[in-house]
Amino acid sequence: MLLPTKVKVPMKLPPLLDTRFAQFLQVLPADYHEQAYAFKAFARPRKIKSPLQLLQ
């Protein structure tokens, strides 16, 4: 008897959500990355590596 194994499968966003996030990024100011550091919304990369990943 074989036991089920845990397989990690990366989750893909449905196309609709993917386009919504792209539209959201277009509305942000061009320097949102720098502002995230300036306002301490993003201070040190650990598991979340960038302000963009934090927004996602």
mmCIF entry with sequence, helices, sheets and N, C-alpha, C, O atoms, coordinates in Angstrom:
data_MODEL
# 
_entry.id   MODEL 
# 
_entity.id                         1 
_entity.type                       polymer 
_entity.pdbx_number_of_molecules   1 
# 
_entity_poly.entity_id                      1 
_entity_poly.type                           'polypeptide(L)' 
_entity_poly.nstd_linkage                   no 
_entity_poly.nstd_monomer                   no 
_entity_poly.pdbx_seq_one_letter_code       MLLPTKVKVPMKLPPLLDTRFAQFLQVLPADYHEQAYAFKAFARPRKIKSPLQLLQ 
_entity_poly.pdbx_seq_one_letter_code_can   MLLPTKVKVPMKLPPLLDTRFAQFLQVLPADYHEQAYAFKAFARPRKIKSPLQLLQ 
_entity_poly.pdbx_strand_id                 A 
# 
loop_
_entity_poly_seq.entity_id 
_entity_poly_seq.num 
_entity_poly_seq.mon_id 
_entity_poly_seq.hetero 
1 1  MET n 
1 2  LEU n 
1 3  LEU n 
1 4  PRO n 
1 5  THR n 
1 6  LYS n 
1 7  VAL n 
1 8  LYS n 
1 9  VAL n 
1 10 PRO n 
1 11 MET n 
1 12 LYS n 
1 13 LEU n 
1 14 PRO n 
1 15 PRO n 
1 16 LEU n 
1 17 LEU n 
1 18 ASP n 
1 19 THR n 
1 20 ARG n 
1 21 PHE n 
1 22 ALA n 
1 23 GLN n 
1 24 PHE n 
1 25 LEU n 
1 26 GLN n 
1 27 VAL n 
1 28 LEU n 
1 29 PRO n 
1 30 ALA n 
1 31 ASP n 
1 32 TYR n 
1 33 HIS n 
1 34 GLU n 
1 35 GLN n 
1 36 ALA n 
1 37 TYR n 
1 38 ALA n 
1 39 PHE n 
1 40 LYS n 
1 41 ALA n 
1 42 PHE n 
1 43 ALA n 
1 44 ARG n 
1 45 PRO n 
1 46 ARG n 
1 47 LYS n 
1 48 ILE n 
1 49 LYS n 
1 50 SER n 
1 51 PRO n 
1 52 LEU n 
1 53 GLN n 
1 54 LEU n 
1 55 LEU n 
1 56 GLN n 
# 
_struct_asym.id          A 
_struct_asym.entity_id   1 
# 
loop_
_struct_conf.conf_type_id 
_struct_conf.id 
_struct_conf.pdbx_PDB_helix_id 
_struct_conf.beg_label_comp_id 
_struct_conf.beg_label_asym_id 
_struct_conf.beg_label_seq_id 
_struct_conf.pdbx_beg_PDB_ins_code 
_struct_conf.end_label_comp_id 
_struct_conf.end_label_asym_id 
_struct_conf.end_label_seq_id 
_struct_conf.pdbx_end_PDB_ins_code 
_struct_conf.beg_auth_comp_id 
_struct_conf.beg_auth_asym_id 
_struct_conf.beg_auth_seq_id 
_struct_conf.end_auth_comp_id 
_struct_conf.end_auth_asym_id 
_struct_conf.end_auth_seq_id 
_struct_conf.pdbx_PDB_helix_class 
_struct_conf.details 
_struct_conf.pdbx_PDB_helix_length 
HELX_P HELX_P1 AA1 PRO A 15 ? VAL A 27 ? PRO A 15 VAL A 27 1 ? 13 
HELX_P HELX_P2 AA2 TYR A 32 ? ALA A 38 ? TYR A 32 ALA A 38 1 ? 7  
HELX_P HELX_P3 AA3 PRO A 51 ? LEU A 55 ? PRO A 51 LEU A 55 1 ? 5  
# 
_struct_conf_type.id          HELX_P 
_struct_conf_type.criteria    ? 
_struct_conf_type.reference   ? 
# 
loop_
_atom_site.group_PDB 
_atom_site.id 
_atom_site.type_symbol 
_atom_site.label_atom_id 
_atom_site.label_alt_id 
_atom_site.label_comp_id 
_atom_site.label_asym_id 
_atom_site.label_entity_id 
_atom_site.label_seq_id 
_atom_site.pdbx_PDB_ins_code 
_atom_site.Cartn_x 
_atom_site.Cartn_y 
_atom_site.Cartn_z 
_atom_site.occupancy 
_atom_site.B_iso_or_equiv 
_atom_site.pdbx_formal_charge 
_atom_site.auth_seq_id 
_atom_site.auth_comp_id 
_atom_site.auth_asym_id 
_atom_site.auth_atom_id 
_atom_site.pdbx_PDB_model_num 
ATOM 1   N N  . MET A 1 1  ? 0.843  -1.180 0.000   1.00 0.00 ? 1  MET A N  1 
ATOM 2   C CA . MET A 1 1  ? 0.000  0.000  0.000   1.00 0.00 ? 1  MET A CA 1 
ATOM 3   C C  . MET A 1 1  ? 0.885  1.239  0.000   1.00 0.00 ? 1  MET A C  1 
ATOM 4   O O  . MET A 1 1  ? 1.795  1.356  0.821   1.00 0.00 ? 1  MET A O  1 
ATOM 5   N N  . LEU A 1 2  ? 0.624  2.153  -0.909  1.00 0.00 ? 2  LEU A N  1 
ATOM 6   C CA . LEU A 1 2  ? 1.387  3.388  -1.000  1.00 0.00 ? 2  LEU A CA 1 
ATOM 7   C C  . LEU A 1 2  ? 0.704  4.483  -0.194  1.00 0.00 ? 2  LEU A C  1 
ATOM 8   O O  . LEU A 1 2  ? -0.517 4.628  -0.229  1.00 0.00 ? 2  LEU A O  1 
ATOM 9   N N  . LEU A 1 3  ? 1.497  5.236  0.519   1.00 0.00 ? 3  LEU A N  1 
ATOM 10  C CA . LEU A 1 3  ? 0.965  6.352  1.286   1.00 0.00 ? 3  LEU A CA 1 
ATOM 11  C C  . LEU A 1 3  ? 1.024  7.618  0.439   1.00 0.00 ? 3  LEU A C  1 
ATOM 12  O O  . LEU A 1 3  ? 1.959  7.804  -0.340  1.00 0.00 ? 3  LEU A O  1 
ATOM 13  N N  . PRO A 1 4  ? 0.028  8.488  0.589   1.00 0.00 ? 4  PRO A N  1 
ATOM 14  C CA . PRO A 1 4  ? 0.074  9.739  -0.181  1.00 0.00 ? 4  PRO A CA 1 
ATOM 15  C C  . PRO A 1 4  ? 1.227  10.618 0.299   1.00 0.00 ? 4  PRO A C  1 
ATOM 16  O O  . PRO A 1 4  ? 1.525  10.674 1.492   1.00 0.00 ? 4  PRO A O  1 
ATOM 17  N N  . THR A 1 5  ? 1.862  11.293 -0.632  1.00 0.00 ? 5  THR A N  1 
ATOM 18  C CA . THR A 1 5  ? 2.962  12.184 -0.280  1.00 0.00 ? 5  THR A CA 1 
ATOM 19  C C  . THR A 1 5  ? 2.523  13.631 -0.463  1.00 0.00 ? 5  THR A C  1 
ATOM 20  O O  . THR A 1 5  ? 1.621  13.931 -1.246  1.00 0.00 ? 5  THR A O  1 
ATOM 21  N N  . LYS A 1 6  ? 3.162  14.492 0.254   1.00 0.00 ? 6  LYS A N  1 
ATOM 22  C CA . LYS A 1 6  ? 2.848  15.916 0.128   1.00 0.00 ? 6  LYS A CA 1 
ATOM 23  C C  . LYS A 1 6  ? 3.691  16.490 -0.999  1.00 0.00 ? 6  LYS A C  1 
ATOM 24  O O  . LYS A 1 6  ? 4.920  16.423 -0.966  1.00 0.00 ? 6  LYS A O  1 
ATOM 25  N N  . VAL A 1 7  ? 3.034  17.043 -1.975  1.00 0.00 ? 7  VAL A N  1 
ATOM 26  C CA . VAL A 1 7  ? 3.718  17.653 -3.107  1.00 0.00 ? 7  VAL A CA 1 
ATOM 27  C C  . VAL A 1 7  ? 3.361  19.120 -3.118  1.00 0.00 ? 7  VAL A C  1 
ATOM 28  O O  . VAL A 1 7  ? 2.185  19.484 -3.123  1.00 0.00 ? 7  VAL A O  1 
ATOM 29  N N  . LYS A 1 8  ? 4.387  19.970 -3.123  1.00 0.00 ? 8  LYS A N  1 
ATOM 30  C CA . LYS A 1 8  ? 4.141  21.406 -3.161  1.00 0.00 ? 8  LYS A CA 1 
ATOM 31  C C  . LYS A 1 8  ? 3.964  21.839 -4.609  1.00 0.00 ? 8  LYS A C  1 
ATOM 32  O O  . LYS A 1 8  ? 4.861  21.686 -5.438  1.00 0.00 ? 8  LYS A O  1 
ATOM 33  N N  . VAL A 1 9  ? 2.793  22.378 -4.891  1.00 0.00 ? 9  VAL A N  1 
ATOM 34  C CA . VAL A 1 9  ? 2.493  22.865 -6.230  1.00 0.00 ? 9  VAL A CA 1 
ATOM 35  C C  . VAL A 1 9  ? 2.308  24.369 -6.132  1.00 0.00 ? 9  VAL A C  1 
ATOM 36  O O  . VAL A 1 9  ? 1.486  24.839 -5.345  1.00 0.00 ? 9  VAL A O  1 
ATOM 37  N N  . PRO A 1 10 ? 3.064  25.139 -6.922  1.00 0.00 ? 10 PRO A N  1 
ATOM 38  C CA . PRO A 1 10 ? 2.902  26.594 -6.845  1.00 0.00 ? 10 PRO A CA 1 
ATOM 39  C C  . PRO A 1 10 ? 1.503  27.019 -7.260  1.00 0.00 ? 10 PRO A C  1 
ATOM 40  O O  . PRO A 1 10 ? 0.949  26.520 -8.240  1.00 0.00 ? 10 PRO A O  1 
ATOM 41  N N  . MET A 1 11 ? 0.944  27.947 -6.497  1.00 0.00 ? 11 MET A N  1 
ATOM 42  C CA . MET A 1 11 ? -0.402 28.410 -6.776  1.00 0.00 ? 11 MET A CA 1 
ATOM 43  C C  . MET A 1 11 ? -0.364 29.494 -7.845  1.00 0.00 ? 11 MET A C  1 
ATOM 44  O O  . MET A 1 11 ? 0.401  30.452 -7.734  1.00 0.00 ? 11 MET A O  1 
ATOM 45  N N  . LYS A 1 12 ? -1.172 29.347 -8.862  1.00 0.00 ? 12 LYS A N  1 
ATOM 46  C CA . LYS A 1 12 ? -1.259 30.357 -9.910  1.00 0.00 ? 12 LYS A CA 1 
ATOM 47  C C  . LYS A 1 12 ? -2.543 31.146 -9.727  1.00 0.00 ? 12 LYS A C  1 
ATOM 48  O O  . LYS A 1 12 ? -3.594 30.596 -9.396  1.00 0.00 ? 12 LYS A O  1 
ATOM 49  N N  . LEU A 1 13 ? -2.433 32.443 -9.950  1.00 0.00 ? 13 LEU A N  1 
ATOM 50  C CA . LEU A 1 13 ? -3.610 33.296 -9.843  1.00 0.00 ? 13 LEU A CA 1 
ATOM 51  C C  . LEU A 1 13 ? -4.479 33.135 -11.086 1.00 0.00 ? 13 LEU A C  1 
ATOM 52  O O  . LEU A 1 13 ? -3.959 32.954 -12.187 1.00 0.00 ? 13 LEU A O  1 
ATOM 53  N N  . PRO A 1 14 ? -5.776 33.200 -10.919 1.00 0.00 ? 14 PRO A N  1 
ATOM 54  C CA . PRO A 1 14 ? -6.639 33.208 -12.095 1.00 0.00 ? 14 PRO A CA 1 
ATOM 55  C C  . PRO A 1 14 ? -6.327 34.441 -12.944 1.00 0.00 ? 14 PRO A C  1 
ATOM 56  O O  . PRO A 1 14 ? -5.899 35.458 -12.398 1.00 0.00 ? 14 PRO A O  1 
ATOM 57  N N  . PRO A 1 15 ? -6.525 34.380 -14.239 1.00 0.00 ? 15 PRO A N  1 
ATOM 58  C CA . PRO A 1 15 ? -6.175 35.511 -15.109 1.00 0.00 ? 15 PRO A CA 1 
ATOM 59  C C  . PRO A 1 15 ? -6.823 36.824 -14.686 1.00 0.00 ? 15 PRO A C  1 
ATOM 60  O O  . PRO A 1 15 ? -6.199 37.878 -14.809 1.00 0.00 ? 15 PRO A O  1 
ATOM 61  N N  . LEU A 1 16 ? -8.048 36.787 -14.195 1.00 0.00 ? 16 LEU A N  1 
ATOM 62  C CA . LEU A 1 16 ? -8.736 38.006 -13.802 1.00 0.00 ? 16 LEU A CA 1 
ATOM 63  C C  . LEU A 1 16 ? -7.993 38.704 -12.663 1.00 0.00 ? 16 LEU A C  1 
ATOM 64  O O  . LEU A 1 16 ? -7.793 39.918 -12.708 1.00 0.00 ? 16 LEU A O  1 
ATOM 65  N N  . LEU A 1 17 ? -7.588 37.953 -11.653 1.00 0.00 ? 17 LEU A N  1 
ATOM 66  C CA . LEU A 1 17 ? -6.872 38.551 -10.526 1.00 0.00 ? 17 LEU A CA 1 
ATOM 67  C C  . LEU A 1 17 ? -5.505 39.055 -10.958 1.00 0.00 ? 17 LEU A C  1 
ATOM 68  O O  . LEU A 1 17 ? -5.041 40.084 -10.466 1.00 0.00 ? 17 LEU A O  1 
ATOM 69  N N  . ASP A 1 18 ? -4.869 38.356 -11.854 1.00 0.00 ? 18 ASP A N  1 
ATOM 70  C CA . ASP A 1 18 ? -3.567 38.767 -12.337 1.00 0.00 ? 18 ASP A CA 1 
ATOM 71  C C  . ASP A 1 18 ? -3.657 40.121 -13.042 1.00 0.00 ? 18 ASP A C  1 
ATOM 72  O O  . ASP A 1 18 ? -2.782 40.967 -12.858 1.00 0.00 ? 18 ASP A O  1 
ATOM 73  N N  . THR A 1 19 ? -4.681 40.333 -13.831 1.00 0.00 ? 19 THR A N  1 
ATOM 74  C CA . THR A 1 19 ? -4.832 41.613 -14.525 1.00 0.00 ? 19 THR A CA 1 
ATOM 75  C C  . THR A 1 19 ? -5.227 42.716 -13.553 1.00 0.00 ? 19 THR A C  1 
ATOM 76  O O  . THR A 1 19 ? -4.848 43.871 -13.746 1.00 0.00 ? 19 THR A O  1 
ATOM 77  N N  . ARG A 1 20 ? -5.972 42.383 -12.526 1.00 0.00 ? 20 ARG A N  1 
ATOM 78  C CA . ARG A 1 20 ? -6.337 43.396 -11.524 1.00 0.00 ? 20 ARG A CA 1 
ATOM 79  C C  . ARG A 1 20 ? -5.101 43.908 -10.796 1.00 0.00 ? 20 ARG A C  1 
ATOM 80  O O  . ARG A 1 20 ? -4.983 45.106 -10.539 1.00 0.00 ? 20 ARG A O  1 
ATOM 81  N N  . PHE A 1 21 ? -4.183 43.009 -10.464 1.00 0.00 ? 21 PHE A N  1 
ATOM 82  C CA . PHE A 1 21 ? -2.974 43.441 -9.772  1.00 0.00 ? 21 PHE A CA 1 
ATOM 83  C C  . PHE A 1 21 ? -2.122 44.311 -10.689 1.00 0.00 ? 21 PHE A C  1 
ATOM 84  O O  . PHE A 1 21 ? -1.540 45.297 -10.236 1.00 0.00 ? 21 PHE A O  1 
ATOM 85  N N  . ALA A 1 22 ? -2.041 43.966 -11.952 1.00 0.00 ? 22 ALA A N  1 
ATOM 86  C CA . ALA A 1 22 ? -1.286 44.777 -12.918 1.00 0.00 ? 22 ALA A CA 1 
ATOM 87  C C  . ALA A 1 22 ? -1.909 46.166 -13.036 1.00 0.00 ? 22 ALA A C  1 
ATOM 88  O O  . ALA A 1 22 ? -1.190 47.162 -13.122 1.00 0.00 ? 22 ALA A O  1 
ATOM 89  N N  . GLN A 1 23 ? -3.226 46.239 -13.041 1.00 0.00 ? 23 GLN A N  1 
ATOM 90  C CA . GLN A 1 23 ? -3.910 47.535 -13.094 1.00 0.00 ? 23 GLN A CA 1 
ATOM 91  C C  . GLN A 1 23 ? -3.654 48.322 -11.811 1.00 0.00 ? 23 GLN A C  1 
ATOM 92  O O  . GLN A 1 23 ? -3.465 49.537 -11.854 1.00 0.00 ? 23 GLN A O  1 
ATOM 93  N N  . PHE A 1 24 ? -3.649 47.638 -10.683 1.00 0.00 ? 24 PHE A N  1 
ATOM 94  C CA . PHE A 1 24 ? -3.373 48.277 -9.397  1.00 0.00 ? 24 PHE A CA 1 
ATOM 95  C C  . PHE A 1 24 ? -1.974 48.893 -9.391  1.00 0.00 ? 24 PHE A C  1 
ATOM 96  O O  . PHE A 1 24 ? -1.792 50.010 -8.907  1.00 0.00 ? 24 PHE A O  1 
ATOM 97  N N  . LEU A 1 25 ? -0.991 48.176 -9.924  1.00 0.00 ? 25 LEU A N  1 
ATOM 98  C CA . LEU A 1 25 ? 0.377  48.693 -9.969  1.00 0.00 ? 25 LEU A CA 1 
ATOM 99  C C  . LEU A 1 25 ? 0.486  49.935 -10.835 1.00 0.00 ? 25 LEU A C  1 
ATOM 100 O O  . LEU A 1 25 ? 1.315  50.802 -10.560 1.00 0.00 ? 25 LEU A O  1 
ATOM 101 N N  . GLN A 1 26 ? -0.326 50.041 -11.870 1.00 0.00 ? 26 GLN A N  1 
ATOM 102 C CA . GLN A 1 26 ? -0.287 51.211 -12.739 1.00 0.00 ? 26 GLN A CA 1 
ATOM 103 C C  . GLN A 1 26 ? -0.796 52.458 -12.020 1.00 0.00 ? 26 GLN A C  1 
ATOM 104 O O  . GLN A 1 26 ? -0.417 53.574 -12.377 1.00 0.00 ? 26 GLN A O  1 
ATOM 105 N N  . VAL A 1 27 ? -1.645 52.283 -11.019 1.00 0.00 ? 27 VAL A N  1 
ATOM 106 C CA . VAL A 1 27 ? -2.212 53.408 -10.279 1.00 0.00 ? 27 VAL A CA 1 
ATOM 107 C C  . VAL A 1 27 ? -1.232 53.920 -9.217  1.00 0.00 ? 27 VAL A C  1 
ATOM 108 O O  . VAL A 1 27 ? -1.307 55.079 -8.811  1.00 0.00 ? 27 VAL A O  1 
ATOM 109 N N  . LEU A 1 28 ? -0.331 53.072 -8.776  1.00 0.00 ? 28 LEU A N  1 
ATOM 110 C CA . LEU A 1 28 ? 0.630  53.468 -7.741  1.00 0.00 ? 28 LEU A CA 1 
ATOM 111 C C  . LEU A 1 28 ? 1.601  54.514 -8.268  1.00 0.00 ? 28 LEU A C  1 
ATOM 112 O O  . LEU A 1 28 ? 1.867  54.567 -9.469  1.00 0.00 ? 28 LEU A O  1 
ATOM 113 N N  . PRO A 1 29 ? 2.133  55.348 -7.374  1.00 0.00 ? 29 PRO A N  1 
ATOM 114 C CA . PRO A 1 29 ? 3.159  56.304 -7.803  1.00 0.00 ? 29 PRO A CA 1 
ATOM 115 C C  . PRO A 1 29 ? 4.414  55.563 -8.275  1.00 0.00 ? 29 PRO A C  1 
ATOM 116 O O  . PRO A 1 29 ? 4.675  54.435 -7.858  1.00 0.00 ? 29 PRO A O  1 
ATOM 117 N N  . ALA A 1 30 ? 5.170  56.204 -9.133  1.00 0.00 ? 30 ALA A N  1 
ATOM 118 C CA . ALA A 1 30 ? 6.365  55.574 -9.708  1.00 0.00 ? 30 ALA A CA 1 
ATOM 119 C C  . ALA A 1 30 ? 7.388  55.211 -8.631  1.00 0.00 ? 30 ALA A C  1 
ATOM 120 O O  . ALA A 1 30 ? 8.147  54.256 -8.800  1.00 0.00 ? 30 ALA A O  1 
ATOM 121 N N  . ASP A 1 31 ? 7.416  55.959 -7.533  1.00 0.00 ? 31 ASP A N  1 
ATOM 122 C CA . ASP A 1 31 ? 8.405  55.710 -6.481  1.00 0.00 ? 31 ASP A CA 1 
ATOM 123 C C  . ASP A 1 31 ? 7.829  54.959 -5.277  1.00 0.00 ? 31 ASP A C  1 
ATOM 124 O O  . ASP A 1 31 ? 8.297  55.141 -4.153  1.00 0.00 ? 31 ASP A O  1 
ATOM 125 N N  . TYR A 1 32 ? 6.824  54.122 -5.506  1.00 0.00 ? 32 TYR A N  1 
ATOM 126 C CA . TYR A 1 32 ? 6.202  53.403 -4.374  1.00 0.00 ? 32 TYR A CA 1 
ATOM 127 C C  . TYR A 1 32 ? 7.227  52.547 -3.644  1.00 0.00 ? 32 TYR A C  1 
ATOM 128 O O  . TYR A 1 32 ? 7.130  52.359 -2.431  1.00 0.00 ? 32 TYR A O  1 
ATOM 129 N N  . HIS A 1 33 ? 8.199  52.032 -4.369  1.00 0.00 ? 33 HIS A N  1 
ATOM 130 C CA . HIS A 1 33 ? 9.231  51.181 -3.762  1.00 0.00 ? 33 HIS A CA 1 
ATOM 131 C C  . HIS A 1 33 ? 10.029 51.974 -2.720  1.00 0.00 ? 33 HIS A C  1 
ATOM 132 O O  . HIS A 1 33 ? 10.245 51.501 -1.604  1.00 0.00 ? 33 HIS A O  1 
ATOM 133 N N  . GLU A 1 34 ? 10.459 53.172 -3.093  1.00 0.00 ? 34 GLU A N  1 
ATOM 134 C CA . GLU A 1 34 ? 11.219 54.020 -2.166  1.00 0.00 ? 34 GLU A CA 1 
ATOM 135 C C  . GLU A 1 34 ? 10.338 54.497 -1.014  1.00 0.00 ? 34 GLU A C  1 
ATOM 136 O O  . GLU A 1 34 ? 10.799 54.582 0.124   1.00 0.00 ? 34 GLU A O  1 
ATOM 137 N N  . GLN A 1 35 ? 9.080  54.807 -1.302  1.00 0.00 ? 35 GLN A N  1 
ATOM 138 C CA . GLN A 1 35 ? 8.163  55.262 -0.252  1.00 0.00 ? 35 GLN A CA 1 
ATOM 139 C C  . GLN A 1 35 ? 7.908  54.168 0.776   1.00 0.00 ? 35 GLN A C  1 
ATOM 140 O O  . GLN A 1 35 ? 7.745  54.464 1.960   1.00 0.00 ? 35 GLN A O  1 
ATOM 141 N N  . ALA A 1 36 ? 7.870  52.923 0.349   1.00 0.00 ? 36 ALA A N  1 
ATOM 142 C CA . ALA A 1 36 ? 7.664  51.820 1.285   1.00 0.00 ? 36 ALA A CA 1 
ATOM 143 C C  . ALA A 1 36 ? 8.782  51.780 2.325   1.00 0.00 ? 36 ALA A C  1 
ATOM 144 O O  . ALA A 1 36 ? 8.533  51.515 3.501   1.00 0.00 ? 36 ALA A O  1 
ATOM 145 N N  . TYR A 1 37 ? 10.005 52.042 1.890   1.00 0.00 ? 37 TYR A N  1 
ATOM 146 C CA . TYR A 1 37 ? 11.128 52.102 2.835   1.00 0.00 ? 37 TYR A CA 1 
ATOM 147 C C  . TYR A 1 37 ? 11.075 53.386 3.664   1.00 0.00 ? 37 TYR A C  1 
ATOM 148 O O  . TYR A 1 37 ? 11.317 53.350 4.871   1.00 0.00 ? 37 TYR A O  1 
ATOM 149 N N  . ALA A 1 38 ? 10.763 54.509 3.036   1.00 0.00 ? 38 ALA A N  1 
ATOM 150 C CA . ALA A 1 38 ? 10.762 55.799 3.733   1.00 0.00 ? 38 ALA A CA 1 
ATOM 151 C C  . ALA A 1 38 ? 9.721  55.838 4.849   1.00 0.00 ? 38 ALA A C  1 
ATOM 152 O O  . ALA A 1 38 ? 9.987  56.380 5.922   1.00 0.00 ? 38 ALA A O  1 
ATOM 153 N N  . PHE A 1 39 ? 8.541  55.271 4.610   1.00 0.00 ? 39 PHE A N  1 
ATOM 154 C CA . PHE A 1 39 ? 7.473  55.287 5.611   1.00 0.00 ? 39 PHE A CA 1 
ATOM 155 C C  . PHE A 1 39 ? 7.494  54.058 6.511   1.00 0.00 ? 39 PHE A C  1 
ATOM 156 O O  . PHE A 1 39 ? 6.565  53.825 7.285   1.00 0.00 ? 39 PHE A O  1 
ATOM 157 N N  . LYS A 1 40 ? 8.558  53.280 6.400   1.00 0.00 ? 40 LYS A N  1 
ATOM 158 C CA . LYS A 1 40 ? 8.761  52.090 7.241   1.00 0.00 ? 40 LYS A CA 1 
ATOM 159 C C  . LYS A 1 40 ? 7.666  51.030 7.060   1.00 0.00 ? 40 LYS A C  1 
ATOM 160 O O  . LYS A 1 40 ? 7.418  50.230 7.963   1.00 0.00 ? 40 LYS A O  1 
ATOM 161 N N  . ALA A 1 41 ? 7.020  51.029 5.901   1.00 0.00 ? 41 ALA A N  1 
ATOM 162 C CA . ALA A 1 41 ? 6.059  49.968 5.598   1.00 0.00 ? 41 ALA A CA 1 
ATOM 163 C C  . ALA A 1 41 ? 6.806  48.684 5.252   1.00 0.00 ? 41 ALA A C  1 
ATOM 164 O O  . ALA A 1 41 ? 6.299  47.579 5.445   1.00 0.00 ? 41 ALA A O  1 
ATOM 165 N N  . PHE A 1 42 ? 8.002  48.853 4.744   1.00 0.00 ? 42 PHE A N  1 
ATOM 166 C CA . PHE A 1 42 ? 8.867  47.718 4.418   1.00 0.00 ? 42 PHE A CA 1 
ATOM 167 C C  . PHE A 1 42 ? 10.261 48.086 4.898   1.00 0.00 ? 42 PHE A C  1 
ATOM 168 O O  . PHE A 1 42 ? 10.867 49.032 4.393   1.00 0.00 ? 42 PHE A O  1 
ATOM 169 N N  . ALA A 1 43 ? 10.766 47.347 5.863   1.00 0.00 ? 43 ALA A N  1 
ATOM 170 C CA . ALA A 1 43 ? 12.050 47.723 6.448   1.00 0.00 ? 43 ALA A CA 1 
ATOM 171 C C  . ALA A 1 43 ? 13.163 46.737 6.102   1.00 0.00 ? 43 ALA A C  1 
ATOM 172 O O  . ALA A 1 43 ? 14.204 47.134 5.579   1.00 0.00 ? 43 ALA A O  1 
ATOM 173 N N  . ARG A 1 44 ? 12.947 45.456 6.392   1.00 0.00 ? 44 ARG A N  1 
ATOM 174 C CA . ARG A 1 44 ? 13.991 44.462 6.166   1.00 0.00 ? 44 ARG A CA 1 
ATOM 175 C C  . ARG A 1 44 ? 13.428 43.263 5.422   1.00 0.00 ? 44 ARG A C  1 
ATOM 176 O O  . ARG A 1 44 ? 12.415 42.697 5.834   1.00 0.00 ? 44 ARG A O  1 
ATOM 177 N N  . PRO A 1 45 ? 14.067 42.874 4.343   1.00 0.00 ? 45 PRO A N  1 
ATOM 178 C CA . PRO A 1 45 ? 13.582 41.686 3.637   1.00 0.00 ? 45 PRO A CA 1 
ATOM 179 C C  . PRO A 1 45 ? 13.898 40.412 4.415   1.00 0.00 ? 45 PRO A C  1 
ATOM 180 O O  . PRO A 1 45 ? 15.045 40.168 4.788   1.00 0.00 ? 45 PRO A O  1 
ATOM 181 N N  . ARG A 1 46 ? 12.898 39.628 4.646   1.00 0.00 ? 46 ARG A N  1 
ATOM 182 C CA . ARG A 1 46 ? 13.061 38.308 5.269   1.00 0.00 ? 46 ARG A CA 1 
ATOM 183 C C  . ARG A 1 46 ? 12.370 37.322 4.352   1.00 0.00 ? 46 ARG A C  1 
ATOM 184 O O  . ARG A 1 46 ? 12.875 37.019 3.271   1.00 0.00 ? 46 ARG A O  1 
ATOM 185 N N  . LYS A 1 47 ? 11.221 36.819 4.771   1.00 0.00 ? 47 LYS A N  1 
ATOM 186 C CA . LYS A 1 47 ? 10.474 35.928 3.876   1.00 0.00 ? 47 LYS A CA 1 
ATOM 187 C C  . LYS A 1 47 ? 9.869  36.715 2.725   1.00 0.00 ? 47 LYS A C  1 
ATOM 188 O O  . LYS A 1 47 ? 9.798  36.223 1.599   1.00 0.00 ? 47 LYS A O  1 
ATOM 189 N N  . ILE A 1 48 ? 9.440  37.924 3.004   1.00 0.00 ? 48 ILE A N  1 
ATOM 190 C CA . ILE A 1 48 ? 8.928  38.806 1.960   1.00 0.00 ? 48 ILE A CA 1 
ATOM 191 C C  . ILE A 1 48 ? 10.118 39.623 1.481   1.00 0.00 ? 48 ILE A C  1 
ATOM 192 O O  . ILE A 1 48 ? 10.698 40.390 2.250   1.00 0.00 ? 48 ILE A O  1 
ATOM 193 N N  . LYS A 1 49 ? 10.482 39.464 0.219   1.00 0.00 ? 49 LYS A N  1 
ATOM 194 C CA . LYS A 1 49 ? 11.741 40.003 -0.287  1.00 0.00 ? 49 LYS A CA 1 
ATOM 195 C C  . LYS A 1 49 ? 11.674 41.428 -0.820  1.00 0.00 ? 49 LYS A C  1 
ATOM 196 O O  . LYS A 1 49 ? 12.712 42.077 -0.945  1.00 0.00 ? 49 LYS A O  1 
ATOM 197 N N  . SER A 1 50 ? 10.475 41.940 -1.140  1.00 0.00 ? 50 SER A N  1 
ATOM 198 C CA . SER A 1 50 ? 10.396 43.271 -1.735  1.00 0.00 ? 50 SER A CA 1 
ATOM 199 C C  . SER A 1 50 ? 9.051  43.901 -1.419  1.00 0.00 ? 50 SER A C  1 
ATOM 200 O O  . SER A 1 50 ? 8.113  43.200 -1.039  1.00 0.00 ? 50 SER A O  1 
ATOM 201 N N  . PRO A 1 51 ? 8.945  45.221 -1.571  1.00 0.00 ? 51 PRO A N  1 
ATOM 202 C CA . PRO A 1 51 ? 7.651  45.883 -1.388  1.00 0.00 ? 51 PRO A CA 1 
ATOM 203 C C  . PRO A 1 51 ? 6.598  45.362 -2.375  1.00 0.00 ? 51 PRO A C  1 
ATOM 204 O O  . PRO A 1 51 ? 5.416  45.291 -2.040  1.00 0.00 ? 51 PRO A O  1 
ATOM 205 N N  . LEU A 1 52 ? 7.019  45.006 -3.567  1.00 0.00 ? 52 LEU A N  1 
ATOM 206 C CA . LEU A 1 52 ? 6.085  44.448 -4.546  1.00 0.00 ? 52 LEU A CA 1 
ATOM 207 C C  . LEU A 1 52 ? 5.487  43.147 -4.038  1.00 0.00 ? 52 LEU A C  1 
ATOM 208 O O  . LEU A 1 52 ? 4.280  42.937 -4.158  1.00 0.00 ? 52 LEU A O  1 
ATOM 209 N N  . GLN A 1 53 ? 6.301  42.280 -3.480  1.00 0.00 ? 53 GLN A N  1 
ATOM 210 C CA . GLN A 1 53 ? 5.819  41.016 -2.938  1.00 0.00 ? 53 GLN A CA 1 
ATOM 211 C C  . GLN A 1 53 ? 4.901  41.267 -1.745  1.00 0.00 ? 53 GLN A C  1 
ATOM 212 O O  . GLN A 1 53 ? 3.935  40.532 -1.543  1.00 0.00 ? 53 GLN A O  1 
ATOM 213 N N  . LEU A 1 54 ? 5.193  42.290 -0.961  1.00 0.00 ? 54 LEU A N  1 
ATOM 214 C CA . LEU A 1 54 ? 4.339  42.640 0.166   1.00 0.00 ? 54 LEU A CA 1 
ATOM 215 C C  . LEU A 1 54 ? 2.944  43.056 -0.316  1.00 0.00 ? 54 LEU A C  1 
ATOM 216 O O  . LEU A 1 54 ? 1.937  42.694 0.291   1.00 0.00 ? 54 LEU A O  1 
ATOM 217 N N  . LEU A 1 55 ? 2.896  43.810 -1.399  1.00 0.00 ? 55 LEU A N  1 
ATOM 218 C CA . LEU A 1 55 ? 1.606  44.238 -1.948  1.00 0.00 ? 55 LEU A CA 1 
ATOM 219 C C  . LEU A 1 55 ? 0.808  43.057 -2.503  1.00 0.00 ? 55 LEU A C  1 
ATOM 220 O O  . LEU A 1 55 ? -0.419 43.030 -2.415  1.00 0.00 ? 55 LEU A O  1 
ATOM 221 N N  . GLN A 1 56 ? 1.505  42.103 -3.064  1.00 0.00 ? 56 GLN A N  1 
ATOM 222 C CA . GLN A 1 56 ? 0.798  40.949 -3.606  1.00 0.00 ? 56 GLN A CA 1 
ATOM 223 C C  . GLN A 1 56 ? 0.161  40.159 -2.498  1.00 0.00 ? 56 GLN A C  1 
ATOM 224 O O  . GLN A 1 56 ? -0.484 39.142 -2.756  1.00 0.00 ? 56 GLN A O  1 
# 
